[in-house]
Amino acid sequence: MVDLKSEESLRSAIELMYFAYREFTAGPDRVLAQRGLGRVHHRILYFVGRNPDLSVKALLDRLAVTKQALHQPLQQLLGMGLITNASDEKDGRVRRLCLTVEGVRLEAKLSAVQTKQLSEAFTKSGAAPARGWFSVMRGIAGTPTGSTFLNMKANARKR
């Protein structure tokens, strides 16, 4: 049992999060490195793949980065033919991002590694601990109910 008031228990939780994140990203990092890409590229591919026609502004908001931080990795993905960038039909100033067929393949390969890890861990732990994990992750991420991604999809449908 975790002692929620013990600094030692909380520090152990910090260490577990670091080690879990390292393992969670190791497989995708190897695949990305073969193409000269890194984690920022993975995040872009993931969120564009999960929300086709995502605007550049919405991606900036989702990743909580500046235009300057997004520019180079996005240009690399565009240049490699993994993402397309097109003007919005209603407002030409808005740029919409979409994965290409090759981008879909790469994103699926990256996510397959991580979904397998999560599936195995959730299966081994059981439903109640899995629900607890989601609750803890929402609390850390600052999203008390549901996924922020679901909110993003709902907003995209309103446009």
Steps between C-alpha positions, in 0.01 A plus 500: 500500500622848421526743788368817335656720769844344484759689298681170443187343347445803278864498391465131416198594287711762321767240428243252371358765269847576360580132445156423355526794260847388392366153419183639343700714257795265433334296222362798309830688550689221320257508205515880483881508520519288183339795319690772684191594699433543872224520758366836386440347157323209668268734689417688181431178310290366785272801540463567129424130449239502776334813363525533120467854368635638825587866468855610570361722779320206663820296479694783664241511778500121542880477522528823703793619290583818312483541123877515499530167684254330264631646174811288437361157594179567310698607193703179525185288508355694207827464307512127565147462365356382832257791544308723261422865563201651318296817526166480677208509255325782687800703618817486290706638788439181698733212418366145542732207566442140400716187496594356163475126439866466606432719804209277600726194470774654712260628767333158518838330544596741779165469678490121467802470728341720764149357481652153549688621809189657648279203414739257667536718810124558533426131447755401764378764748126460452212741443502683834870591490460602133219738597724633777781554252270704275389703799858572606606590144201735463592663829860554393396621154240734649201337331254395771254320272549318174774554251606844385522342157128430507439868570726588209302273264171654614636848430620391155148379412357844584701681231 
